[in-house]
Amino acid sequence: MIKTAEAKSDNIIETSQEKREWFLMEFAKPFKCEKCTERFKKKKYLREHKSQIHSY
Ligand SMILES: [Zn+2]
């Protein structure tokens, strides 16, 4: 009865935890700085980061 996507997914996605983590990160912190590799949850944080780290 309790058949989630897990049962189906194992022949498509080959247990790539890394991929999943990457996806979660991408999802949780969609705002990335184009000048470095920092990521942010909110646009505001990105803007603050830019003005502090890449100020000119
Ligand atoms: Zn940056």
N, CA, C, O and the ligand as a Tripos MOL2 file, in Angstrom:
@<TRIPOS>MOLECULE
protein
  225   223    57     0     0
PROTEIN
NO_CHARGES

@<TRIPOS>ATOM
      1 N           0.8120   -1.2120    0.0000 N.3       1 MET1
      2 CA          0.0000    0.0000    0.0000 C.3       1 MET1
      3 C           0.8500    1.2670    0.0000 C.2       1 MET1
      4 O           0.6260    2.1960   -0.7760 O.2       1 MET1
      5 N           1.8460    1.2670    0.9130 N.am      2 ILE2
      6 CA          2.6790    2.4670    0.9990 C.3       2 ILE2
      7 C           3.8300    2.3750   -0.0160 C.2       2 ILE2
      8 O           4.9640    2.0270    0.3120 O.2       2 ILE2
      9 N           3.4830    2.6960   -1.2260 N.am      3 LYS3
     10 CA          4.5390    2.7060   -2.2500 C.3       3 LYS3
     11 C           4.7550    4.1340   -2.7410 C.2       3 LYS3
     12 O           3.9450    4.7270   -3.4540 O.2       3 LYS3
     13 N           5.8780    4.6280   -2.3160 N.am      4 THR4
     14 CA          6.2180    6.0000   -2.7040 C.3       4 THR4
     15 C           7.0360    5.9830   -3.9900 C.2       4 THR4
     16 O           7.1930    4.9460   -4.6330 O.2       4 THR4
     17 N           7.5300    7.1060   -4.3330 N.am      5 ALA5
     18 CA          8.3620    7.2370   -5.5240 C.3       5 ALA5
     19 C           9.6720    6.4600   -5.4040 C.2       5 ALA5
     20 O          10.3340    6.1820   -6.4040 O.2       5 ALA5
     21 N          10.0260    6.1240   -4.2030 N.am      6 GLU6
     22 CA         11.2810    5.4030   -3.9710 C.3       6 GLU6
     23 C          11.3770    4.0990   -4.7450 C.2       6 GLU6
     24 O          12.4000    3.7860   -5.3530 O.2       6 GLU6
     25 N          10.3120    3.3660   -4.7080 N.am      7 ALA7
     26 CA         10.2870    2.0760   -5.3790 C.3       7 ALA7
     27 C          10.4900    2.2190   -6.8860 C.2       7 ALA7
     28 O          11.1850    1.4270   -7.5220 O.2       7 ALA7
     29 N           9.8810    3.2210   -7.4130 N.am      8 LYS8
     30 CA          9.9760    3.4550   -8.8540 C.3       8 LYS8
     31 C          11.3270    4.0350   -9.2500 C.2       8 LYS8
     32 O          11.9320    3.6610  -10.2550 O.2       8 LYS8
     33 N          11.7700    4.9700   -8.4080 N.am      9 SER9
     34 CA         12.9290    5.7620   -8.8100 C.3       9 SER9
     35 C          14.2500    4.9990   -8.8650 C.2       9 SER9
     36 O          15.1880    5.4600   -9.5150 O.2       9 SER9
     37 N          14.3510    3.8680   -8.2140 N.am     10 ASP10
     38 CA         15.6840    3.2600   -8.1300 C.3      10 ASP10
     39 C          16.2360    2.7210   -9.4430 C.2      10 ASP10
     40 O          17.4420    2.5020   -9.5570 O.2      10 ASP10
     41 N          15.3980    2.5080  -10.4160 N.am     11 ASN11
     42 CA         15.9830    2.1530  -11.7060 C.3      11 ASN11
     43 C          16.2660    3.3550  -12.6190 C.2      11 ASN11
     44 O          16.9720    3.2480  -13.6220 O.2      11 ASN11
     45 N          15.7090    4.4640  -12.2460 N.am     12 ILE12
     46 CA         15.9890    5.6820  -13.0280 C.3      12 ILE12
     47 C          17.1660    6.4350  -12.4040 C.2      12 ILE12
     48 O          18.2140    6.6260  -13.0200 O.2      12 ILE12
     49 N          16.9470    6.8460  -11.1710 N.am     13 ILE13
     50 CA         18.0270    7.5400  -10.4580 C.3      13 ILE13
     51 C          18.8330    6.5040   -9.6810 C.2      13 ILE13
     52 O          18.2760    5.7490   -8.8840 O.2      13 ILE13
     53 N          20.0930    6.4690   -9.9050 N.am     14 GLU14
     54 CA         20.9430    5.4700   -9.2870 C.3      14 GLU14
     55 C          21.5020    5.9650   -7.9620 C.2      14 GLU14
     56 O          22.6910    6.2570   -7.8320 O.2      14 GLU14
     57 N          20.6270    6.0470   -7.0040 N.am     15 THR15
     58 CA         20.9590    6.4800   -5.6410 C.3      15 THR15
     59 C          22.0530    7.5430   -5.5630 C.2      15 THR15
     60 O          23.0420    7.3790   -4.8500 O.2      15 THR15
     61 N          21.8700    8.5810   -6.2710 N.am     16 SER16
     62 CA         22.8720    9.6370   -6.2300 C.3      16 SER16
     63 C          22.4930   10.6840   -5.2020 C.2      16 SER16
     64 O          21.7660   11.6390   -5.4730 O.2      16 SER16
     65 N          23.0060   10.4650   -4.0450 N.am     17 GLN17
     66 CA         22.7440   11.3730   -2.9360 C.3      17 GLN17
     67 C          23.3090   12.7480   -3.2320 C.2      17 GLN17
     68 O          22.7430   13.7730   -2.8500 O.2      17 GLN17
     69 N          24.4240   12.7440   -3.9110 N.am     18 GLU18
     70 CA         25.0520   14.0000   -4.2600 C.3      18 GLU18
     71 C          24.1320   14.8660   -5.0960 C.2      18 GLU18
     72 O          23.9760   16.0640   -4.8610 O.2      18 GLU18
     73 N          23.5400   14.2320   -6.0590 N.am     19 LYS19
     74 CA         22.6310   14.9360   -6.9460 C.3      19 LYS19
     75 C          21.4430   15.5010   -6.1660 C.2      19 LYS19
     76 O          20.9860   16.6220   -6.3900 O.2      19 LYS19
     77 N          20.9770   14.6780   -5.2560 N.am     20 ARG20
     78 CA         19.8450   15.0920   -4.4360 C.3      20 ARG20
     79 C          20.2160   16.2690   -3.5510 C.2      20 ARG20
     80 O          19.4530   17.2230   -3.3990 O.2      20 ARG20
     81 N          21.3930   16.1790   -2.9770 N.am     21 GLU21
     82 CA         21.8640   17.2660   -2.1240 C.3      21 GLU21
     83 C          22.0590   18.5460   -2.9240 C.2      21 GLU21
     84 O          21.7450   19.6470   -2.4730 O.2      21 GLU21
     85 N          22.5810   18.3630   -4.1100 N.am     22 TRP22
     86 CA         22.7750   19.5110   -4.9820 C.3      22 TRP22
     87 C          21.4320   20.1540   -5.3140 C.2      22 TRP22
     88 O          21.2790   21.3750   -5.3060 O.2      22 TRP22
     89 N          20.5030   19.3140   -5.5960 N.am     23 PHE23
     90 CA         19.1720   19.8070   -5.9190 C.3      23 PHE23
     91 C          18.5660   20.5550   -4.7460 C.2      23 PHE23
     92 O          17.9780   21.6220   -4.9170 O.2      23 PHE23
     93 N          18.7080   20.0000   -3.5720 N.am     24 LEU24
     94 CA         18.1780   20.6360   -2.3650 C.3      24 LEU24
     95 C          18.8410   21.9810   -2.1210 C.2      24 LEU24
     96 O          18.2060   22.9500   -1.7040 O.2      24 LEU24
     97 N          20.1240   22.0070   -2.3920 N.am     25 MET25
     98 CA         20.8580   23.2380   -2.1860 C.3      25 MET25
     99 C          20.3950   24.2820   -3.1920 C.2      25 MET25
    100 O          20.1660   25.4440   -2.8550 O.2      25 MET25
    101 N          20.2680   23.8510   -4.3960 N.am     26 GLU26
    102 CA         19.7900   24.7320   -5.4510 C.3      26 GLU26
    103 C          18.4070   25.2680   -5.1160 C.2      26 GLU26
    104 O          18.0640   26.4170   -5.3930 O.2      26 GLU26
    105 N          17.6460   24.3990   -4.5200 N.am     27 PHE27
    106 CA         16.2750   24.7580   -4.1760 C.3      27 PHE27
    107 C          16.2210   25.6900   -2.9790 C.2      27 PHE27
    108 O          15.4530   26.6520   -2.9480 O.2      27 PHE27
    109 N          17.0570   25.3810   -1.9920 N.am     28 ALA28
    110 CA         17.0510   26.1620   -0.7630 C.3      28 ALA28
    111 C          17.7330   27.5130   -0.9130 C.2      28 ALA28
    112 O          17.3530   28.4980   -0.2800 O.2      28 ALA28
    113 N          18.7570   27.5320   -1.7720 N.am     29 LYS29
    114 CA         19.5000   28.7820   -1.9580 C.3      29 LYS29
    115 C          19.6110   29.1210   -3.4360 C.2      29 LYS29
    116 O          20.6590   28.9370   -4.0540 O.2      29 LYS29
    117 N          18.5470   29.6020   -3.9740 N.am     30 PRO30
    118 CA         18.5220   29.8330   -5.4200 C.3      30 PRO30
    119 C          19.3140   31.0460   -5.9030 C.2      30 PRO30
    120 O          19.5790   31.1940   -7.0960 O.2      30 PRO30
    121 N          19.6840   31.9030   -4.9670 N.am     31 PHE31
    122 CA         20.3990   33.1000   -5.4010 C.3      31 PHE31
    123 C          21.8900   32.8920   -5.2960 C.2      31 PHE31
    124 O          22.4520   32.8360   -4.2030 O.2      31 PHE31
    125 N          22.5160   32.7790   -6.4330 N.am     32 LYS32
    126 CA         23.9550   32.5900   -6.3790 C.3      32 LYS32
    127 C          24.6900   33.7900   -6.9070 C.2      32 LYS32
    128 O          24.2570   34.4820   -7.8270 O.2      32 LYS32
    129 N          25.8210   34.0010   -6.2800 N.am     33 CYS33
    130 CA         26.6570   35.1060   -6.6800 C.3      33 CYS33
    131 C          27.3870   34.7250   -7.9550 C.2      33 CYS33
    132 O          27.9300   33.6240   -8.0570 O.2      33 CYS33
    133 N          27.4050   35.6170   -8.9200 N.am     34 GLU34
    134 CA         28.0910   35.2800  -10.1760 C.3      34 GLU34
    135 C          29.5800   35.5700  -10.1210 C.2      34 GLU34
    136 O          30.3310   35.2150  -11.0290 O.2      34 GLU34
    137 N          30.0020   36.2310   -9.0230 N.am     35 LYS35
    138 CA         31.4140   36.5680   -8.8930 C.3      35 LYS35
    139 C          32.1840   35.5750   -8.0400 C.2      35 LYS35
    140 O          33.4130   35.5180   -8.0950 O.2      35 LYS35
    141 N          31.4680   34.8050   -7.2630 N.am     36 CYS36
    142 CA         32.1100   33.7460   -6.5150 C.3      36 CYS36
    143 C          31.0980   32.6080   -6.4070 C.2      36 CYS36
    144 O          30.0950   32.6120   -7.1210 O.2      36 CYS36
    145 N          31.3360   31.6620   -5.5520 N.am     37 THR37
    146 CA         30.4480   30.5070   -5.5220 C.3      37 THR37
    147 C          29.4490   30.5270   -4.3700 C.2      37 THR37
    148 O          28.8040   29.5230   -4.0670 O.2      37 THR37
    149 N          29.3380   31.6650   -3.7520 N.am     38 GLU38
    150 CA         28.4030   31.7800   -2.6270 C.3      38 GLU38
    151 C          26.9550   31.6640   -3.0970 C.2      38 GLU38
    152 O          26.5880   32.0750   -4.1980 O.2      38 GLU38
    153 N          26.1540   31.0860   -2.2080 N.am     39 ARG39
    154 CA         24.7330   30.9760   -2.5120 C.3      39 ARG39
    155 C          23.9220   31.5640   -1.3750 C.2      39 ARG39
    156 O          24.3540   31.5780   -0.2220 O.2      39 ARG39
    157 N          22.7480   32.0450   -1.7150 N.am     40 PHE40
    158 CA         21.9260   32.6720   -0.6950 C.3      40 PHE40
    159 C          20.4710   32.2860   -0.7930 C.2      40 PHE40
    160 O          19.9240   32.0200   -1.8630 O.2      40 PHE40
    161 N          19.8820   32.2710    0.3680 N.am     41 LYS41
    162 CA         18.4760   31.9120    0.4690 C.3      41 LYS41
    163 C          17.5980   33.0550   -0.0320 C.2      41 LYS41
    164 O          16.5480   32.8500   -0.6410 O.2      41 LYS41
    165 N          18.0640   34.2380    0.2440 N.am     42 LYS42
    166 CA         17.2760   35.4090   -0.1210 C.3      42 LYS42
    167 C          18.0640   36.3750   -0.9770 C.2      42 LYS42
    168 O          19.2830   36.5050   -0.8620 O.2      42 LYS42
    169 N          17.3340   37.0370   -1.8250 N.am     43 LYS43
    170 CA         17.9510   37.9910   -2.7350 C.3      43 LYS43
    171 C          18.6470   39.1100   -1.9750 C.2      43 LYS43
    172 O          19.6880   39.6290   -2.3790 O.2      43 LYS43
    173 N          18.0270   39.4530   -0.8670 N.am     44 LYS44
    174 CA         18.5760   40.4930   -0.0150 C.3      44 LYS44
    175 C          19.9880   40.1460    0.4550 C.2      44 LYS44
    176 O          20.8800   40.9950    0.4810 O.2      44 LYS44
    177 N          20.1670   38.8740    0.8260 N.am     45 TYR45
    178 CA         21.4680   38.4290    1.3130 C.3      45 TYR45
    179 C          22.5110   38.4970    0.2080 C.2      45 TYR45
    180 O          23.6700   38.8460    0.4300 O.2      45 TYR45
    181 N          22.0670   38.1600   -0.9590 N.am     46 LEU46
    182 CA         22.9780   38.2230   -2.1020 C.3      46 LEU46
    183 C          23.4170   39.6600   -2.3580 C.2      46 LEU46
    184 O          24.5860   39.9420   -2.6190 O.2      46 LEU46
    185 N          22.4640   40.5310   -2.2750 N.am     47 ARG47
    186 CA         22.7670   41.9350   -2.4950 C.3      47 ARG47
    187 C          23.7230   42.4620   -1.4260 C.2      47 ARG47
    188 O          24.6540   43.2120   -1.7200 O.2      47 ARG47
    189 N          23.4770   42.0580   -0.1930 N.am     48 GLU48
    190 CA         24.3580   42.4690    0.8990 C.3      48 GLU48
    191 C          25.7620   41.9010    0.7070 C.2      48 GLU48
    192 O          26.7660   42.5850    0.9080 O.2      48 GLU48
    193 N          25.7970   40.6480    0.3170 N.am     49 HIS49
    194 CA         27.0660   39.9890    0.0530 C.3      49 HIS49
    195 C          27.8300   40.7340   -1.0260 C.2      49 HIS49
    196 O          29.0170   41.0230   -0.8720 O.2      49 HIS49
    197 N          27.1610   41.0380   -2.0980 N.am     50 LYS50
    198 CA         27.8010   41.7440   -3.2080 C.3      50 LYS50
    199 C          28.3540   43.0870   -2.7800 C.2      50 LYS50
    200 O          29.4680   43.4630   -3.1460 O.2      50 LYS50
    201 N          27.5570   43.8070   -1.9970 N.am     51 SER51
    202 CA         28.0090   45.1320   -1.6030 C.3      51 SER51
    203 C          29.1520   45.0660   -0.5940 C.2      51 SER51
    204 O          29.9350   46.0070   -0.4650 O.2      51 SER51
    205 N          29.2370   43.9480    0.1170 N.am     52 GLN52
    206 CA         30.3250   43.8330    1.0870 C.3      52 GLN52
    207 C          31.5820   43.2190    0.4840 C.2      52 GLN52
    208 O          32.6890   43.7120    0.6980 O.2      52 GLN52
    209 N          31.4040   42.1600   -0.2560 N.am     53 ILE53
    210 CA         32.5560   41.4240   -0.7710 C.3      53 ILE53
    211 C          33.0400   41.9440   -2.1270 C.2      53 ILE53
    212 O          34.2380   42.0900   -2.3720 O.2      53 ILE53
    213 N          32.0930   42.2090   -2.9720 N.am     54 HIS54
    214 CA         32.4750   42.6940   -4.3110 C.3      54 HIS54
    215 C          32.0370   44.1380   -4.4580 C.2      54 HIS54
    216 O          31.2850   44.4890   -5.3680 O.2      54 HIS54
    217 N          32.5020   44.9360   -3.5820 N.am     55 SER55
    218 CA         31.9580   46.2880   -3.4950 C.3      55 SER55
    219 C          32.2690   47.1930   -4.6860 C.2      55 SER55
    220 O          31.6330   48.2310   -4.8720 O.2      55 SER55
    221 N          33.2640   46.7840   -5.4980 N.am     56 TYR56
    222 CA         33.5360   47.6530   -6.6510 C.3      56 TYR56
    223 C          34.0190   46.9490   -7.8860 C.2      56 TYR56
    224 O          34.2730   47.5920   -8.9040 O.2      56 TYR56
    225 ZN         30.2630   36.7380   -4.3020 Zn       57 ZN57
@<TRIPOS>BOND
     1     1     2 1
     2     2     3 1
     3     3     4 2
     4     3     5 am
     5     5     6 1
     6     6     7 1
     7     7     8 2
     8     7     9 am
     9     9    10 1
    10    10    11 1
    11    11    12 2
    12    11    13 am
    13    13    14 1
    14    14    15 1
    15    15    16 2
    16    15    17 am
    17    17    18 1
    18    18    19 1
    19    19    20 2
    20    19    21 am
    21    21    22 1
    22    22    23 1
    23    23    24 2
    24    23    25 am
    25    25    26 1
    26    26    27 1
    27    27    28 2
    28    27    29 am
    29    29    30 1
    30    30    31 1
    31    31    32 2
    32    31    33 am
    33    33    34 1
    34    34    35 1
    35    35    36 2
    36    35    37 am
    37    37    38 1
    38    38    39 1
    39    39    40 2
    40    39    41 am
    41    41    42 1
    42    42    43 1
    43    43    44 2
    44    43    45 am
    45    45    46 1
    46    46    47 1
    47    47    48 2
    48    47    49 am
    49    49    50 1
    50    50    51 1
    51    51    52 2
    52    51    53 am
    53    53    54 1
    54    54    55 1
    55    55    56 2
    56    55    57 am
    57    57    58 1
    58    58    59 1
    59    59    60 2
    60    59    61 am
    61    61    62 1
    62    62    63 1
    63    63    64 2
    64    63    65 am
    65    65    66 1
    66    66    67 1
    67    67    68 2
    68    67    69 am
    69    69    70 1
    70    70    71 1
    71    71    72 2
    72    71    73 am
    73    73    74 1
    74    74    75 1
    75    75    76 2
    76    75    77 am
    77    77    78 1
    78    78    79 1
    79    79    80 2
    80    79    81 am
    81    81    82 1
    82    82    83 1
    83    83    84 2
    84    83    85 am
    85    85    86 1
    86    86    87 1
    87    87    88 2
    88    87    89 am
    89    89    90 1
    90    90    91 1
    91    91    92 2
    92    91    93 am
    93    93    94 1
    94    94    95 1
    95    95    96 2
    96    95    97 am
    97    97    98 1
    98    98    99 1
    99    99   100 2
   100    99   101 am
   101   101   102 1
   102   102   103 1
   103   103   104 2
   104   103   105 am
   105   105   106 1
   106   106   107 1
   107   107   108 2
   108   107   109 am
   109   109   110 1
   110   110   111 1
   111   111   112 2
   112   111   113 am
   113   113   114 1
   114   114   115 1
   115   115   116 2
   116   115   117 am
   117   117   118 1
   118   118   119 1
   119   119   120 2
   120   119   121 am
   121   121   122 1
   122   122   123 1
   123   123   124 2
   124   123   125 am
   125   125   126 1
   126   126   127 1
   127   127   128 2
   128   127   129 am
   129   129   130 1
   130   130   131 1
   131   131   132 2
   132   131   133 am
   133   133   134 1
   134   134   135 1
   135   135   136 2
   136   135   137 am
   137   137   138 1
   138   138   139 1
   139   139   140 2
   140   139   141 am
   141   141   142 1
   142   142   143 1
   143   143   144 2
   144   143   145 am
   145   145   146 1
   146   146   147 1
   147   147   148 2
   148   147   149 am
   149   149   150 1
   150   150   151 1
   151   151   152 2
   152   151   153 am
   153   153   154 1
   154   154   155 1
   155   155   156 2
   156   155   157 am
   157   157   158 1
   158   158   159 1
   159   159   160 2
   160   159   161 am
   161   161   162 1
   162   162   163 1
   163   163   164 2
   164   163   165 am
   165   165   166 1
   166   166   167 1
   167   167   168 2
   168   167   169 am
   169   169   170 1
   170   170   171 1
   171   171   172 2
   172   171   173 am
   173   173   174 1
   174   174   175 1
   175   175   176 2
   176   175   177 am
   177   177   178 1
   178   178   179 1
   179   179   180 2
   180   179   181 am
   181   181   182 1
   182   182   183 1
   183   183   184 2
   184   183   185 am
   185   185   186 1
   186   186   187 1
   187   187   188 2
   188   187   189 am
   189   189   190 1
   190   190   191 1
   191   191   192 2
   192   191   193 am
   193   193   194 1
   194   194   195 1
   195   195   196 2
   196   195   197 am
   197   197   198 1
   198   198   199 1
   199   199   200 2
   200   199   201 am
   201   201   202 1
   202   202   203 1
   203   203   204 2
   204   203   205 am
   205   205   206 1
   206   206   207 1
   207   207   208 2
   208   207   209 am
   209   209   210 1
   210   210   211 1
   211   211   212 2
   212   211   213 am
   213   213   214 1
   214   214   215 1
   215   215   216 2
   216   215   217 am
   217   217   218 1
   218   218   219 1
   219   219   220 2
   220   219   221 am
   221   221   222 1
   222   222   223 1
   223   223   224 2
@<TRIPOS>SUBSTRUCTURE
     1 MET1         2 RESIDUE 1 A MET
     2 ILE2         6 RESIDUE 1 A ILE
     3 LYS3        10 RESIDUE 1 A LYS
     4 THR4        14 RESIDUE 1 A THR
     5 ALA5        18 RESIDUE 1 A ALA
     6 GLU6        22 RESIDUE 1 A GLU
     7 ALA7        26 RESIDUE 1 A ALA
     8 LYS8        30 RESIDUE 1 A LYS
     9 SER9        34 RESIDUE 1 A SER
    10 ASP10       38 RESIDUE 1 A ASP
    11 ASN11       42 RESIDUE 1 A ASN
    12 ILE12       46 RESIDUE 1 A ILE
    13 ILE13       50 RESIDUE 1 A ILE
    14 GLU14       54 RESIDUE 1 A GLU
    15 THR15       58 RESIDUE 1 A THR
    16 SER16       62 RESIDUE 1 A SER
    17 GLN17       66 RESIDUE 1 A GLN
    18 GLU18       70 RESIDUE 1 A GLU
    19 LYS19       74 RESIDUE 1 A LYS
    20 ARG20       78 RESIDUE 1 A ARG
    21 GLU21       82 RESIDUE 1 A GLU
    22 TRP22       86 RESIDUE 1 A TRP
    23 PHE23       90 RESIDUE 1 A PHE
    24 LEU24       94 RESIDUE 1 A LEU
    25 MET25       98 RESIDUE 1 A MET
    26 GLU26      102 RESIDUE 1 A GLU
    27 PHE27      106 RESIDUE 1 A PHE
    28 ALA28      110 RESIDUE 1 A ALA
    29 LYS29      114 RESIDUE 1 A LYS
    30 PRO30      118 RESIDUE 1 A PRO
    31 PHE31      122 RESIDUE 1 A PHE
    32 LYS32      126 RESIDUE 1 A LYS
    33 CYS33      130 RESIDUE 1 A CYS
    34 GLU34      134 RESIDUE 1 A GLU
    35 LYS35      138 RESIDUE 1 A LYS
    36 CYS36      142 RESIDUE 1 A CYS
    37 THR37      146 RESIDUE 1 A THR
    38 GLU38      150 RESIDUE 1 A GLU
    39 ARG39      154 RESIDUE 1 A ARG
    40 PHE40      158 RESIDUE 1 A PHE
    41 LYS41      162 RESIDUE 1 A LYS
    42 LYS42      166 RESIDUE 1 A LYS
    43 LYS43      170 RESIDUE 1 A LYS
    44 LYS44      174 RESIDUE 1 A LYS
    45 TYR45      178 RESIDUE 1 A TYR
    46 LEU46      182 RESIDUE 1 A LEU
    47 ARG47      186 RESIDUE 1 A ARG
    48 GLU48      190 RESIDUE 1 A GLU
    49 HIS49      194 RESIDUE 1 A HIS
    50 LYS50      198 RESIDUE 1 A LYS
    51 SER51      202 RESIDUE 1 A SER
    52 GLN52      206 RESIDUE 1 A GLN
    53 ILE53      210 RESIDUE 1 A ILE
    54 HIS54      214 RESIDUE 1 A HIS
    55 SER55      218 RESIDUE 1 A SER
    56 TYR56      222 RESIDUE 1 A TYR
    57 ZN57       225 GROUP 0 **** ****
